[in-house]
Amino acid sequence: MPVYALGDKQPRIDPSAFVHPDAVVIGDVHIGPESSIWPTAVLRGDHGRITIGAQTSIQDGTVIHCTAELDTTVGDRCVVGHNAHLEGCTIHDGSLIGSGSVLLHRVHVGPQALVGAGAVVSPGTVVPEGARALGVPARITEAVIAAGEFDAAVDVYVHNAHWYNRDLRRLD
């Protein structure tokens, strides 16, 4: 897998995490236990830090970046869907970020919240705990997501991280 240091900025990847060989991890990136980074995902911690918590999946094609002023943090037991773009934002534990969504600078997604597929969450937006954000621009509906609603999706990807670490092999 392409994992790169950039000067003194070096990724820290927990040994139980799975990073697919076609994902790219650069610089100040921390990936927690039993998390998974899937094909063509790019995590580029050049100007700031990217932190991925425990048991979180960053799915295929997702781009995660940061700025010199704004780190990007994804908490524990989160699911980040395919082709999402996260930059300078904070996602709290137990949240689901839908495929193709865009979360920009200073966005805060509270615990157990949902950002729907294709949503664009404008800079500085706060998605409260248990809320969902849908649309372009995203509109927020509060108190609609139950605690643990995404546990099954998280558990599938935790299982997949172990399975792929154990059994993935390249065939030429």
Backbone as CSV, one residue per row, in Angstrom:
resi,resn,N_x,N_y,N_z,CA_x,CA_y,CA_z,C_x,C_y,C_z
1,MET,0.843,-1.187,0.000,0.000,0.000,0.000,0.877,1.235,0.000
2,PRO,0.484,2.273,-0.712,1.280,3.501,-0.704,1.044,4.309,0.578
3,VAL,1.968,4.206,1.495,1.942,4.979,2.729,3.214,5.810,2.724
4,TYR,3.039,7.135,2.849,4.167,8.045,2.677,4.351,8.934,3.893
5,ALA,5.607,9.115,4.287,5.961,10.187,5.203,6.160,11.436,4.356
6,LEU,5.921,12.592,4.950,6.171,13.862,4.285,6.995,14.694,5.251
7,GLY,8.303,14.755,4.998,9.199,15.372,5.969,9.118,14.592,7.266
8,ASP,8.824,15.286,8.369,8.723,14.598,9.656,7.301,14.115,9.969
9,LYS,6.381,14.322,9.042,4.994,13.875,9.241,4.858,12.458,8.714
10,GLN,4.535,11.556,9.635,4.498,10.136,9.283,3.200,9.506,9.751
11,PRO,2.537,8.707,8.899,1.300,8.046,9.311,1.530,7.092,10.487
12,ARG,0.502,6.981,11.321,0.477,5.994,12.400,-0.775,5.154,12.192
13,ILE,-0.562,3.898,11.855,-1.668,3.001,11.526,-1.662,1.844,12.516
14,ASP,-2.752,1.686,13.244,-2.844,0.590,14.192,-2.678,-0.738,13.450
15,PRO,-1.949,-1.699,14.024,-1.724,-2.976,13.341,-2.999,-3.753,13.019
16,SER,-4.087,-3.500,13.742,-5.336,-4.222,13.463,-6.189,-3.535,12.397
17,ALA,-5.767,-2.362,11.942,-6.495,-1.662,10.880,-6.189,-2.323,9.541
18,PHE,-7.082,-2.140,8.588,-6.858,-2.609,7.223,-6.780,-1.402,6.305
19,VAL,-5.671,-1.280,5.581,-5.528,-0.256,4.549,-5.300,-0.987,3.242
20,HIS,-6.244,-0.839,2.320,-6.158,-1.543,1.038,-4.911,-1.094,0.275
21,PRO,-4.287,-2.009,-0.469,-3.084,-1.653,-1.225,-3.277,-0.525,-2.239
22,ASP,-4.506,-0.260,-2.660,-4.748,0.817,-3.613,-5.240,2.103,-2.966
23,ALA,-5.221,2.171,-1.646,-5.490,3.425,-0.941,-4.168,4.167,-0.792
24,VAL,-4.236,5.483,-0.563,-3.034,6.298,-0.381,-3.146,7.034,0.945
25,VAL,-2.115,6.915,1.770,-2.061,7.578,3.069,-0.762,8.377,3.120
26,ILE,-0.879,9.690,3.326,0.280,10.581,3.277,0.321,11.456,4.525
27,GLY,1.474,11.523,5.167,1.738,12.515,6.207,1.133,12.190,7.549
28,ASP,0.618,13.228,8.209,0.152,13.158,9.589,-1.261,12.571,9.627
29,VAL,-1.331,11.252,9.485,-2.597,10.527,9.463,-2.540,9.447,10.533
30,HIS,-3.542,9.417,11.398,-3.626,8.420,12.457,-4.867,7.578,12.196
31,ILE,-4.685,6.266,12.107,-5.786,5.344,11.843,-5.892,4.380,13.015
32,GLY,-7.070,4.338,13.627,-7.282,3.583,14.848,-7.538,2.105,14.636
33,PRO,-7.638,1.368,15.745,-7.803,-0.076,15.719,-9.065,-0.506,14.974
34,GLU,-8.920,-1.573,14.216,-9.999,-2.235,13.498,-10.724,-1.322,12.509
35,SER,-10.078,-0.244,12.122,-10.636,0.623,11.090,-10.225,0.108,9.725
36,SER,-10.909,0.595,8.689,-10.603,0.127,7.337,-10.608,1.292,6.361
37,ILE,-9.618,1.263,5.469,-9.459,2.273,4.423,-9.491,1.499,3.109
38,TRP,-10.453,1.805,2.254,-10.753,0.970,1.092,-10.126,1.504,-0.189
39,PRO,-10.199,0.733,-1.299,-9.486,1.092,-2.540,-9.773,2.523,-3.000
40,THR,-8.750,3.159,-3.467,-8.716,4.513,-4.043,-9.075,5.615,-3.064
41,ALA,-9.215,5.298,-1.787,-9.354,6.364,-0.792,-8.004,7.072,-0.679
42,VAL,-8.052,8.386,-0.465,-6.836,9.178,-0.285,-6.972,9.968,1.001
43,LEU,-6.031,9.768,1.917,-5.972,10.513,3.166,-4.662,11.285,3.143
44,ARG,-4.763,12.615,2.955,-3.556,13.431,2.764,-3.423,14.418,3.915
45,GLY,-2.582,14.030,4.887,-2.318,14.865,6.060,-1.048,15.664,5.864
46,ASP,-1.068,16.598,4.946,0.141,17.368,4.667,0.230,18.632,5.526
47,HIS,-0.805,19.450,5.546,-0.742,20.711,6.295,-1.273,20.597,7.718
48,GLY,-2.070,19.580,7.978,-2.634,19.357,9.306,-2.729,17.871,9.561
49,ARG,-3.518,17.501,10.560,-3.645,16.099,10.955,-5.007,15.550,10.542
50,ILE,-4.989,14.281,10.151,-6.209,13.516,9.929,-6.220,12.410,10.968
51,THR,-7.321,12.295,11.698,-7.460,11.250,12.702,-8.700,10.427,12.384
52,ILE,-8.505,9.129,12.279,-9.594,8.184,12.064,-9.663,7.327,13.325
53,GLY,-10.820,7.301,13.979,-10.964,6.571,15.227,-10.984,5.067,15.035
54,ALA,-11.402,4.366,16.070,-11.466,2.903,16.066,-12.729,2.429,15.354
55,GLN,-12.618,1.323,14.658,-13.734,0.628,14.018,-14.515,1.530,13.059
56,THR,-13.795,2.361,12.343,-14.396,3.280,11.364,-14.001,2.836,9.969
57,SER,-14.948,2.909,9.035,-14.638,2.560,7.647,-14.641,3.809,6.781
58,ILE,-13.596,3.930,5.993,-13.456,4.991,4.993,-13.516,4.272,3.653
59,GLN,-14.635,4.407,2.973,-14.891,3.553,1.818,-14.281,4.089,0.526
60,ASP,-14.386,3.258,-0.487,-13.739,3.434,-1.788,-13.925,4.850,-2.342
61,GLY,-12.818,5.433,-2.787,-12.855,6.712,-3.481,-12.981,7.935,-2.599
62,THR,-13.041,7.768,-1.292,-13.184,8.913,-0.396,-11.883,9.718,-0.362
63,VAL,-12.021,11.037,-0.310,-10.875,11.939,-0.192,-10.994,12.672,1.134
64,ILE,-9.944,12.558,1.950,-9.901,13.272,3.226,-8.655,14.142,3.240
65,HIS,-8.858,15.427,3.514,-7.759,16.391,3.534,-7.930,17.275,4.760
66,CYS,-7.003,18.167,4.989,-7.025,19.086,6.109,-6.338,20.370,5.667
67,THR,-6.312,21.366,6.541,-5.578,22.597,6.231,-4.612,22.870,7.379
68,ALA,-3.804,23.892,7.224,-2.871,24.254,8.293,-3.617,24.669,9.559
69,GLU,-4.832,25.191,9.418,-5.621,25.639,10.564,-6.664,24.622,11.004
70,LEU,-7.040,23.694,10.117,-8.174,22.812,10.403,-7.808,21.353,10.173
71,ASP,-7.701,20.610,11.257,-7.528,19.168,11.151,-8.857,18.542,10.721
72,THR,-8.803,17.296,10.307,-10.009,16.536,9.998,-10.028,15.330,10.928
73,THR,-11.150,15.165,11.619,-11.291,14.087,12.598,-12.562,13.307,12.313
74,VAL,-12.426,11.989,12.260,-13.566,11.085,12.152,-13.496,10.185,13.374
75,GLY,-14.553,10.150,14.154,-14.557,9.441,15.427,-14.606,7.930,15.312
76,ASP,-14.913,7.302,16.415,-15.029,5.849,16.499,-16.361,5.388,15.910
77,ARG,-16.328,4.189,15.310,-17.523,3.499,14.832,-18.353,4.353,13.881
78,CYS,-17.650,4.997,12.951,-18.311,5.774,11.904,-18.223,5.014,10.592
79,VAL,-19.156,5.309,9.698,-19.132,4.790,8.340,-19.084,6.001,7.415
80,VAL,-18.050,6.049,6.573,-17.933,7.111,5.577,-18.074,6.441,4.221
81,GLY,-19.158,6.759,3.524,-19.515,6.083,2.279,-18.593,6.417,1.124
82,HIS,-18.789,5.692,0.047,-17.974,5.811,-1.152,-17.958,7.244,-1.691
83,ASN,-16.784,7.669,-2.129,-16.601,8.956,-2.828,-16.984,10.189,-2.019
84,ALA,-16.938,10.102,-0.707,-17.179,11.290,0.111,-15.937,12.181,0.072
85,HIS,-16.131,13.472,0.382,-15.025,14.435,0.459,-15.145,15.136,1.813
86,LEU,-14.131,14.946,2.645,-14.086,15.551,3.975,-12.861,16.439,4.053
87,GLU,-13.069,17.686,4.483,-11.921,18.589,4.590,-12.125,19.597,5.705
88,GLY,-11.249,19.525,6.723,-11.290,20.488,7.821,-12.554,20.382,8.647
89,CYS,-13.057,19.160,8.836,-14.318,18.956,9.553,-14.130,17.951,10.682
90,THR,-15.159,17.851,11.530,-15.144,16.914,12.647,-16.413,16.080,12.594
91,ILE,-16.229,14.759,12.640,-17.348,13.828,12.655,-17.240,13.042,13.956
92,HIS,-18.279,13.123,14.762,-18.257,12.471,16.067,-18.679,11.008,15.972
93,ASP,-18.448,10.282,17.052,-18.654,8.839,17.118,-20.041,8.414,16.639
94,GLY,-20.064,7.268,15.962,-21.310,6.621,15.608,-22.088,7.248,14.480
95,SER,-21.462,8.102,13.697,-22.160,8.781,12.614,-21.957,8.082,11.283
96,LEU,-22.876,8.344,10.359,-22.782,7.807,9.010,-22.748,8.969,8.023
97,ILE,-21.727,8.963,7.167,-21.569,9.984,6.137,-21.828,9.299,4.805
98,GLY,-22.860,9.716,4.105,-23.314,9.030,2.908,-22.389,9.187,1.713
99,SER,-22.528,8.265,0.795,-21.729,8.254,-0.431,-21.883,9.562,-1.188
100,GLY,-20.757,10.063,-1.687,-20.759,11.247,-2.527,-21.039,12.549,-1.808
101,SER,-21.064,12.533,-0.491,-21.322,13.773,0.247,-20.048,14.597,0.366
102,VAL,-20.239,15.890,0.626,-19.119,16.822,0.763,-19.301,17.572,2.076
103,LEU,-18.287,17.482,2.951,-18.294,18.190,4.227,-17.076,19.091,4.251
104,LEU,-17.314,20.383,4.340,-16.247,21.354,4.184,-15.808,21.935,5.528
105,HIS,-15.003,22.972,5.468,-14.336,23.548,6.630,-15.299,23.884,7.765
106,ARG,-14.872,23.470,8.953,-15.552,23.768,10.214,-16.932,23.127,10.347
107,VAL,-17.230,22.120,9.544,-18.465,21.365,9.729,-18.267,20.458,10.937
108,HIS,-19.282,20.372,11.775,-19.281,19.463,12.919,-20.507,18.578,12.811
109,VAL,-20.272,17.268,12.749,-21.350,16.295,12.716,-21.380,15.638,14.086
110,GLY,-22.478,15.814,14.790,-22.599,15.292,16.145,-22.677,13.782,16.186
111,PRO,-22.608,13.210,17.376,-22.692,11.762,17.529,-24.002,11.226,16.965
112,GLN,-23.940,10.012,16.406,-25.134,9.313,15.928,-25.927,10.160,14.935
113,ALA,-25.232,10.900,14.077,-25.909,11.730,13.078,-25.692,11.129,11.693
114,LEU,-26.489,11.597,10.743,-26.435,11.108,9.369,-26.294,12.285,8.417
115,VAL,-25.325,12.174,7.503,-25.247,13.070,6.358,-25.588,12.198,5.162
116,GLY,-26.661,12.541,4.470,-27.167,11.695,3.402,-26.284,11.681,2.173
117,ALA,-26.472,10.651,1.357,-25.725,10.507,0.112,-25.917,11.748,-0.751
118,GLY,-24.804,12.261,-1.274,-24.833,13.404,-2.178,-25.045,14.743,-1.513
119,ALA,-25.170,14.788,-0.194,-25.389,16.066,0.497,-24.135,16.922,0.434
120,VAL,-24.334,18.219,0.398,-23.233,19.178,0.508,-23.485,19.986,1.772
121,VAL,-22.604,19.810,2.748,-22.744,20.481,4.041,-21.826,21.701,4.028
122,SER,-22.428,22.873,4.043,-21.703,24.137,3.900,-20.761,24.389,5.071
123,PRO,-19.695,25.149,4.821,-18.739,25.463,5.883,-19.423,26.025,7.129
124,GLY,-18.975,25.559,8.281,-19.461,26.056,9.561,-20.763,25.443,10.035
125,THR,-21.358,24.549,9.272,-22.625,23.937,9.657,-22.419,22.948,10.800
126,VAL,-23.362,22.940,11.732,-23.372,21.965,12.814,-24.570,21.048,12.595
127,VAL,-24.284,19.748,12.497,-25.343,18.742,12.419,-25.443,18.152,13.826
128,PRO,-26.510,18.446,14.565,-26.580,18.030,15.966,-26.658,16.504,16.137
129,GLU,-26.400,16.072,17.345,-26.521,14.657,17.690,-27.892,14.135,17.282
130,GLY,-27.908,12.973,16.615,-29.154,12.335,16.240,-29.901,12.991,15.089
131,ALA,-29.272,13.962,14.435,-29.918,14.670,13.324,-29.496,14.065,11.996
132,ARG,-30.186,14.492,10.938,-29.756,14.114,9.594,-29.683,15.372,8.750
133,ALA,-28.717,15.345,7.817,-28.515,16.453,6.885,-28.647,15.889,5.482
134,LEU,-29.604,16.414,4.716,-29.880,15.908,3.380,-29.951,17.064,2.388
135,GLY,-29.469,16.819,1.174,-29.671,17.760,0.084,-28.489,18.659,-0.210
136,VAL,-28.728,19.552,-1.185,-27.714,20.503,-1.649,-28.369,21.879,-1.723
137,PRO,-28.021,22.805,-0.841,-27.211,22.582,0.358,-27.990,21.738,1.367
138,ALA,-27.267,21.117,2.265,-27.899,20.219,3.232,-28.847,20.977,4.145
139,ARG,-30.003,20.369,4.362,-30.983,20.860,5.336,-31.037,19.849,6.478
140,ILE,-31.127,20.368,7.679,-31.008,19.529,8.871,-32.380,19.268,9.483
141,THR,-32.612,18.010,9.824,-33.783,17.596,10.592,-33.255,16.987,11.882
142,GLU,-33.670,17.541,12.999,-33.127,17.100,14.284,-33.899,15.926,14.869
143,ALA,-33.200,15.166,15.720,-33.775,14.105,16.560,-34.506,13.030,15.755
144,VAL,-33.881,12.553,14.676,-34.510,11.502,13.856,-33.680,10.219,13.773
145,ILE,-32.457,10.233,14.272,-31.584,9.062,14.209,-31.467,8.461,15.606
146,ALA,-31.804,7.192,15.719,-31.734,6.504,17.007,-30.299,6.082,17.313
147,ALA,-29.945,6.072,18.573,-28.628,5.588,18.994,-28.442,4.163,18.506
148,GLY,-27.290,3.871,17.935,-26.972,2.531,17.474,-27.558,2.178,16.117
149,GLU,-28.186,3.133,15.451,-28.844,2.849,14.179,-27.875,2.339,13.104
150,PHE,-26.612,2.714,13.199,-25.639,2.322,12.179,-24.731,1.182,12.626
151,ASP,-25.017,0.580,13.784,-24.156,-0.471,14.330,-23.961,-1.646,13.378
152,ALA,-24.998,-2.057,12.677,-24.866,-3.204,11.766,-23.882,-2.894,10.645
153,ALA,-23.944,-1.680,10.096,-23.012,-1.288,9.029,-21.578,-1.228,9.556
154,VAL,-21.408,-0.703,10.755,-20.076,-0.648,11.368,-19.537,-2.060,11.548
155,ASP,-20.369,-2.948,12.086,-19.923,-4.309,12.369,-19.511,-5.059,11.104
156,VAL,-20.201,-4.820,10.000,-19.820,-5.447,8.725,-18.407,-5.031,8.337
157,TYR,-18.099,-3.744,8.470,-16.779,-3.275,8.058,-15.680,-3.662,9.051
158,VAL,-16.000,-3.797,10.323,-15.016,-4.323,11.273,-14.696,-5.768,10.898
159,HIS,-15.732,-6.541,10.607,-15.517,-7.921,10.140,-14.672,-7.924,8.864
160,ASN,-15.011,-7.064,7.906,-14.266,-7.010,6.645,-12.801,-6.639,6.854
161,ALA,-12.520,-5.739,7.798,-11.128,-5.368,8.073,-10.323,-6.596,8.496
162,HIS,-10.887,-7.403,9.394,-10.194,-8.621,9.827,-10.073,-9.627,8.681
163,TRP,-11.143,-9.805,7.940,-11.167,-10.760,6.836,-10.143,-10.382,5.769
164,TYR,-10.123,-9.116,5.360,-9.177,-8.683,4.337,-7.739,-8.745,4.832
165,ASN,-7.505,-8.379,6.090,-6.137,-8.511,6.630,-5.663,-9.954,6.568
166,ARG,-6.579,-10.878,6.798,-6.229,-12.289,6.835,-6.127,-12.908,5.435
167,ASP,-7.060,-12.577,4.544,-7.216,-13.375,3.327,-6.974,-12.661,2.002
168,LEU,-6.831,-11.350,1.991,-6.627,-10.665,0.711,-5.254,-11.021,0.141
169,ARG,-5.223,-11.397,-1.099,-3.952,-11.650,-1.776,-4.094,-11.236,-3.231
170,ARG,-3.032,-10.735,-3.759,-3.028,-10.257,-5.145,-2.757,-11.419,-6.088
171,LEU,-3.515,-11.465,-7.169,-3.289,-12.446,-8.226,-2.820,-11.691,-9.463
172,ASP,-1.684,-12.095,-9.994,-1.174,-11.406,-11.195,-1.672,-12.049,-12.460
